[in-house]
Amino acid sequence: EGSIKNILVIPPLLKGALVASQRVRNPSTWEIEFDRVGNMLGPFKLPMKQFEPGDQIRLWEIIYLDDDLRIMRARRAET
């Protein structure tokens, strides 16, 4: 339970960050509720996307996880 910040970097031009709340359903399935996403394209900061509460909920099925790498399957949670 809590919040996470997921960062994606694709050098040299793209960097993105997702801020979300997290609920662990079981050791391999996390429920992620998007709060906001921000992106940079090179030196340009793109407008931040803010999500309405309950609008974007995903299930992340963790395949592999360590301190540096996460491999997962993601799908929209059924409401």
C-alpha positions as semicolon CSV with decimal commas, in nm:
position;residue;x (nm);y (nm);z (nm)
1;E;0,000;0,000;0,000
2;G;0,129;0,345;-0,079
3;S;0,248;0,542;-0,376
4;I;0,503;0,474;-0,647
5;K;0,693;0,671;-0,907
6;N;0,769;0,470;-1,220
7;I;1,037;0,624;-1,444
8;L;1,097;0,531;-1,809
9;V;1,404;0,657;-1,996
10;I;1,466;0,593;-2,365
11;P;1,792;0,775;-2,446
12;P;1,858;1,021;-2,582
13;L;1,520;1,191;-2,626
14;L;1,242;1,051;-2,408
15;K;1,193;1,050;-2,033
16;G;0,863;0,988;-1,858
17;A;0,736;0,945;-1,502
18;L;0,415;0,797;-1,368
19;V;0,301;0,877;-1,014
20;A;0,038;0,634;-0,886
21;S;-0,106;0,467;-0,580
22;Q;-0,029;0,099;-0,533
23;R;-0,213;-0,184;-0,362
24;V;-0,051;-0,527;-0,350
25;R;-0,318;-0,790;-0,419
26;N;-0,072;-1,077;-0,383
27;P;0,308;-1,109;-0,423
28;S;0,285;-1,113;-0,804
29;T;-0,013;-0,881;-0,871
30;W;-0,020;-0,509;-0,797
31;E;-0,319;-0,279;-0,848
32;I;-0,197;0,058;-0,977
33;E;-0,418;0,369;-0,985
34;F;-0,270;0,643;-1,202
35;D;-0,244;0,988;-1,045
36;R;-0,036;1,180;-1,298
37;V;0,211;1,136;-1,584
38;G;0,482;1,376;-1,697
39;N;0,710;1,349;-2,000
40;M;1,012;1,521;-2,147
41;L;1,105;1,511;-2,514
42;G;1,469;1,615;-2,529
43;P;1,493;1,945;-2,342
44;F;1,117;2,012;-2,370
45;K;0,883;1,942;-2,078
46;L;0,543;1,833;-2,206
47;P;0,218;1,921;-2,023
48;M;0,150;1,696;-1,724
49;K;-0,153;1,467;-1,748
50;Q;-0,361;1,449;-1,428
51;F;-0,609;1,160;-1,394
52;E;-0,946;1,163;-1,219
53;P;-0,964;0,932;-0,913
54;G;-1,069;0,581;-1,019
55;D;-1,038;0,662;-1,391
56;Q;-0,720;0,470;-1,475
57;I;-0,663;0,152;-1,274
58;R;-0,429;-0,121;-1,398
59;L;-0,320;-0,463;-1,279
60;W;0,052;-0,527;-1,305
61;E;0,145;-0,896;-1,304
62;I;0,507;-0,911;-1,195
63;I;0,719;-1,162;-1,388
64;Y;1,060;-1,054;-1,251
65;L;1,161;-0,789;-0,996
66;D;1,490;-0,676;-0,846
67;D;1,639;-0,341;-0,738
68;D;1,709;-0,230;-1,096
69;L;1,461;-0,407;-1,324
70;R;1,091;-0,494;-1,334
71;I;0,939;-0,718;-1,602
72;M;0,560;-0,729;-1,597
73;R;0,236;-0,770;-1,786
74;A;-0,014;-0,489;-1,751
75;R;-0,384;-0,475;-1,818
76;R;-0,679;-0,252;-1,734
77;A;-0,851;-0,360;-1,414
78;E;-1,214;-0,463;-1,452
79;T;-1,446;-0,234;-1,260
